[in-house]
Amino acid sequence: MASKRSFWWWIGGGALVFGIFFLTRVYNLTSLPIFTDEAIYIRWSQIGSRDAAWRFISLVDGKQPLYTWIAMVLMRLIADPIFAGRLVSVFAGFGGLIGMFFLGREVFRNTRIGLFASILYLISPFALVYDRMALYDSLTAMLSIWSLYFTVHLVRRIRLDTALILGMTLGLGMLNKSSGFLSLYMIPASLILFDMRQADRFKRLGRWMIYVGVAAVISQAMYSVLRLSPLFHIVAQKDAVFIYPIGEWIKHPMEFFVGNIRGMFDWLIHYLTWPVWIAVLLPAFTFWKHTREKLLLYVWWLAPFVALALFGRILYPRFILFMTMPLLVLACLTIDSLVLRWKKTMFGLILLGVLILPSIWTDYLLLTSPTHALIPQADRGQYINDWPAGWGVSEVRDFILQESAKGKVVVYTEGTFGLLPYGLEIWLVDKPNIEIHGVWPLTETPPPEVVESAKRYPTYLVANDPKDVPLGWPLTLVASYPKGLRKDRTLRLYKIETFTATNSSTSKPLKYP
């Protein structure tokens, strides 16, 4: 009877966690404006979903295609392209939630820690932000969680079926992002858990090495699919934009390390919150318990973390999302100790409240008032307060749609790649009365095609940085949209007036707001 009651408690608890997960991930999913990289990935997915010849379109910019492949499927089923693109990350986050349960349970052989790991992932502001964005990083984190789980499973059981699944998980990670290779490179660290006390240890070690080789071959075979595209070589070029190649890094090996590591720790603690970060560190002070398991999780986080600080050329907080997953499992070891030691006491409840309430408060702000959410400044700029944030794009879209009901409309955008024009194209590219053209750079006077268009049709310019708009353009400001809480950053919609000799570059430039 007790076991049956326990079973239903687990079913009910799991259903509650799943329900809260989808509520927090899908609620107001499109409330945050589209971000520059989201516009790119959604537009790629949209193109690839309509033309099989462009299924590898992400390689144009050196990005692996797994995220866009999944988004291409959802684009065929869901009308709202932003919702479809972000739903990929929602599903990836759900896979990560389940993966955290199995990872926590497997590493410490404790189902309770697995449940705590899922709950901590559920309330983690870091996970919440990226489970709600049309970016690669939630999928990267999910695949890294499962790769670590099957790596631990393999070193403890040394089974061929586990090696086969691990190889496929590694391959998917590599097809999604270059950081997926780190899960392969880290496999030797799992020998920390290898049982050297058994009599047949050398035989088992030999089998493990063979199975790891099998997993590596499978992953590389899957990754080699990208070689079918003539654009495959661009991946290495793109990686070099963000990571210093060895030949270049050796000239200044430690020059940027201190600055990078400080910034990365700031992002890490901001997203984990201080109480969870302390919970991550506490297991190190009881290293005589679960020594090897703790060491593996610390190494699995620290090795790529330090490597990124050493070799990183351009860094963003999202790059370390997948690295934080082992830390959440370590924090759950602290939570489990609190629950066992002070369960059913007021002191225990207070400690748990101190641990999780900062995360829950940040989650609440992310869902209801993202402009005030307590996330790192680097991400506040990217997604809320600076030029990459897409405030005003939906309003401009609606205005253009309204104008196109009267006849043909031509729209020029400041830029040919990114938020403009892709943020408009994903909605308007199929409208027969609307033409969208990207222009970069903006010349001192309008190009001839812009002049001709303004004579024949209502013609508009959308600018993300008004400082880049030359005064020689005959413009009338239609609307201005501030970026988040900043008033000095705006998206602006201008109407391009008919270009005449009185406002040519040979006369006094026409002034506009």
ChimeraX attribute file (.defattr): number of C-alpha atoms within 10 A of each C-alpha:
attribute: neighborCount
match mode: 1-to-1
recipient: residues
	/A:1	6
	/A:2	6
	/A:3	8
	/A:4	9
	/A:5	10
	/A:6	11
	/A:7	12
	/A:8	11
	/A:9	12
	/A:10	13
	/A:11	11
	/A:12	12
	/A:13	13
	/A:14	16
	/A:15	12
	/A:16	11
	/A:17	16
	/A:18	17
	/A:19	11
	/A:20	15
	/A:21	21
	/A:22	15
	/A:23	12
	/A:24	20
	/A:25	25
	/A:26	17
	/A:27	12
	/A:28	14
	/A:29	19
	/A:30	14
	/A:31	11
	/A:32	20
	/A:33	22
	/A:34	25
	/A:35	22
	/A:36	20
	/A:37	21
	/A:38	25
	/A:39	27
	/A:40	23
	/A:41	24
	/A:42	28
	/A:43	27
	/A:44	24
	/A:45	30
	/A:46	23
	/A:47	19
	/A:48	22
	/A:49	21
	/A:50	13
	/A:51	9
	/A:52	10
	/A:53	10
	/A:54	16
	/A:55	20
	/A:56	23
	/A:57	23
	/A:58	24
	/A:59	20
	/A:60	18
	/A:61	14
	/A:62	19
	/A:63	24
	/A:64	24
	/A:65	23
	/A:66	21
	/A:67	28
	/A:68	31
	/A:69	21
	/A:70	17
	/A:71	27
	/A:72	25
	/A:73	16
	/A:74	22
	/A:75	24
	/A:76	13
	/A:77	11
	/A:78	13
	/A:79	11
	/A:80	13
	/A:81	23
	/A:82	23
	/A:83	20
	/A:84	23
	/A:85	29
	/A:86	26
	/A:87	23
	/A:88	27
	/A:89	30
	/A:90	26
	/A:91	18
	/A:92	22
	/A:93	28
	/A:94	23
	/A:95	18
	/A:96	28
	/A:97	26
	/A:98	20
	/A:99	23
	/A:100	30
	/A:101	24
	/A:102	23
	/A:103	31
	/A:104	26
	/A:105	20
	/A:106	19
	/A:107	24
	/A:108	17
	/A:109	12
	/A:110	16
	/A:111	15
	/A:112	15
	/A:113	28
	/A:114	26
	/A:115	24
	/A:116	22
	/A:117	30
	/A:118	28
	/A:119	21
	/A:120	23
	/A:121	24
	/A:122	27
	/A:123	23
	/A:124	22
	/A:125	27
	/A:126	27
	/A:127	28
	/A:128	24
	/A:129	20
	/A:130	23
	/A:131	29
	/A:132	27
	/A:133	28
	/A:134	29
	/A:135	24
	/A:136	26
	/A:137	24
	/A:138	31
	/A:139	28
	/A:140	29
	/A:141	29
	/A:142	25
	/A:143	26
	/A:144	28
	/A:145	28
	/A:146	24
	/A:147	27
	/A:148	26
	/A:149	21
	/A:150	23
	/A:151	27
	/A:152	25
	/A:153	19
	/A:154	23
	/A:155	26
	/A:156	18
	/A:157	12
	/A:158	22
	/A:159	14
	/A:160	17
	/A:161	12
	/A:162	20
	/A:163	25
	/A:164	20
	/A:165	19
	/A:166	28
	/A:167	28
	/A:168	22
	/A:169	26
	/A:170	30
	/A:171	27
	/A:172	22
	/A:173	29
	/A:174	26
	/A:175	25
	/A:176	23
	/A:177	21
	/A:178	16
	/A:179	19
	/A:180	22
	/A:181	17
	/A:182	16
	/A:183	23
	/A:184	23
	/A:185	11
	/A:186	15
	/A:187	18
	/A:188	13
	/A:189	17
	/A:190	22
	/A:191	17
	/A:192	17
	/A:193	16
	/A:194	20
	/A:195	13
	/A:196	13
	/A:197	7
	/A:198	9
	/A:199	9
	/A:200	9
	/A:201	13
	/A:202	11
	/A:203	9
	/A:204	19
	/A:205	17
	/A:206	12
	/A:207	16
	/A:208	22
	/A:209	14
	/A:210	15
	/A:211	23
	/A:212	25
	/A:213	14
	/A:214	17
	/A:215	26
	/A:216	22
	/A:217	16
	/A:218	21
	/A:219	25
	/A:220	18
	/A:221	14
	/A:222	18
	/A:223	19
	/A:224	15
	/A:225	11
	/A:226	18
	/A:227	10
	/A:228	9
	/A:229	14
	/A:230	11
	/A:231	16
	/A:232	21
	/A:233	14
	/A:234	15
	/A:235	19
	/A:236	13
	/A:237	12
	/A:238	15
	/A:239	17
	/A:240	17
	/A:241	12
	/A:242	15
	/A:243	19
	/A:244	18
	/A:245	15
	/A:246	11
	/A:247	8
	/A:248	12
	/A:249	17
	/A:250	11
	/A:251	9
	/A:252	11
	/A:253	13
	/A:254	13
	/A:255	11
	/A:256	15
	/A:257	19
	/A:258	12
	/A:259	12
	/A:260	20
	/A:261	18
	/A:262	12
	/A:263	17
	/A:264	21
	/A:265	14
	/A:266	15
	/A:267	23
	/A:268	21
	/A:269	16
	/A:270	18
	/A:271	25
	/A:272	26
	/A:273	22
	/A:274	16
	/A:275	19
	/A:276	26
	/A:277	19
	/A:278	15
	/A:279	19
	/A:280	22
	/A:281	15
	/A:282	15
	/A:283	21
	/A:284	15
	/A:285	8
	/A:286	11
	/A:287	13
	/A:288	10
	/A:289	11
	/A:290	13
	/A:291	14
	/A:292	17
	/A:293	18
	/A:294	24
	/A:295	18
	/A:296	19
	/A:297	21
	/A:298	17
	/A:299	16
	/A:300	23
	/A:301	18
	/A:302	16
	/A:303	14
	/A:304	19
	/A:305	18
	/A:306	15
	/A:307	13
	/A:308	22
	/A:309	21
	/A:310	22
	/A:311	23
	/A:312	21
	/A:313	18
	/A:314	13
	/A:315	17
	/A:316	15
	/A:317	18
	/A:318	21
	/A:319	17
	/A:320	22
	/A:321	19
	/A:322	23
	/A:323	21
	/A:324	21
	/A:325	24
	/A:326	25
	/A:327	22
	/A:328	25
	/A:329	28
	/A:330	27
	/A:331	24
	/A:332	25
	/A:333	25
	/A:334	18
	/A:335	23
	/A:336	15
	/A:337	13
	/A:338	16
	/A:339	16
	/A:340	10
	/A:341	11
	/A:342	13
	/A:343	13
	/A:344	10
	/A:345	10
	/A:346	10
	/A:347	12
	/A:348	17
	/A:349	15
	/A:350	10
	/A:351	15
	/A:352	15
	/A:353	13
	/A:354	14
	/A:355	20
	/A:356	17
	/A:357	14
	/A:358	20
	/A:359	24
	/A:360	16
	/A:361	14
	/A:362	24
	/A:363	25
	/A:364	16
	/A:365	16
	/A:366	21
	/A:367	20
	/A:368	14
	/A:369	13
	/A:370	20
	/A:371	17
	/A:372	14
	/A:373	18
	/A:374	19
	/A:375	23
	/A:376	16
	/A:377	15
	/A:378	17
	/A:379	16
	/A:380	18
	/A:381	16
	/A:382	17
	/A:383	24
	/A:384	26
	/A:385	24
	/A:386	22
	/A:387	21
	/A:388	21
	/A:389	27
	/A:390	29
	/A:391	25
	/A:392	21
	/A:393	23
	/A:394	15
	/A:395	14
	/A:396	20
	/A:397	16
	/A:398	15
	/A:399	14
	/A:400	21
	/A:401	17
	/A:402	11
	/A:403	15
	/A:404	18
	/A:405	11
	/A:406	9
	/A:407	12
	/A:408	17
	/A:409	22
	/A:410	21
	/A:411	23
	/A:412	22
	/A:413	23
	/A:414	22
	/A:415	19
	/A:416	15
	/A:417	17
	/A:418	17
	/A:419	25
	/A:420	26
	/A:421	25
	/A:422	26
	/A:423	26
	/A:424	22
	/A:425	20
	/A:426	20
	/A:427	18
	/A:428	18
	/A:429	13
	/A:430	10
	/A:431	12
	/A:432	11
	/A:433	17
	/A:434	19
	/A:435	17
	/A:436	20
	/A:437	16
	/A:438	18
	/A:439	19
	/A:440	10
	/A:441	11
	/A:442	16
	/A:443	14
	/A:444	13
	/A:445	19
	/A:446	19
	/A:447	12
	/A:448	10
	/A:449	8
	/A:450	22
	/A:451	19
	/A:452	14
	/A:453	19
	/A:454	19
	/A:455	14
	/A:456	12
	/A:457	14
	/A:458	18
	/A:459	24
	/A:460	25
	/A:461	26
	/A:462	26
	/A:463	21
	/A:464	29
	/A:465	14
	/A:466	17
	/A:467	8
	/A:468	13
	/A:469	19
	/A:470	15
	/A:471	18
	/A:472	20
	/A:473	26
	/A:474	22
	/A:475	22
	/A:476	17
	/A:477	14
	/A:478	15
	/A:479	16
	/A:480	22
	/A:481	18
	/A:482	18
	/A:483	25
	/A:484	23
	/A:485	12
	/A:486	12
	/A:487	11
	/A:488	11
	/A:489	19
	/A:490	24
	/A:491	21
	/A:492	20
	/A:493	26
	/A:494	21
	/A:495	19
	/A:496	25
	/A:497	18
	/A:498	18
	/A:499	21
	/A:500	10
	/A:501	8
	/A:502	11
	/A:503	19
	/A:504	16
	/A:505	15
	/A:506	9
	/A:507	10
	/A:508	11
	/A:509	16
	/A:510	15
	/A:511	12
	/A:512	11
	/A:513	9
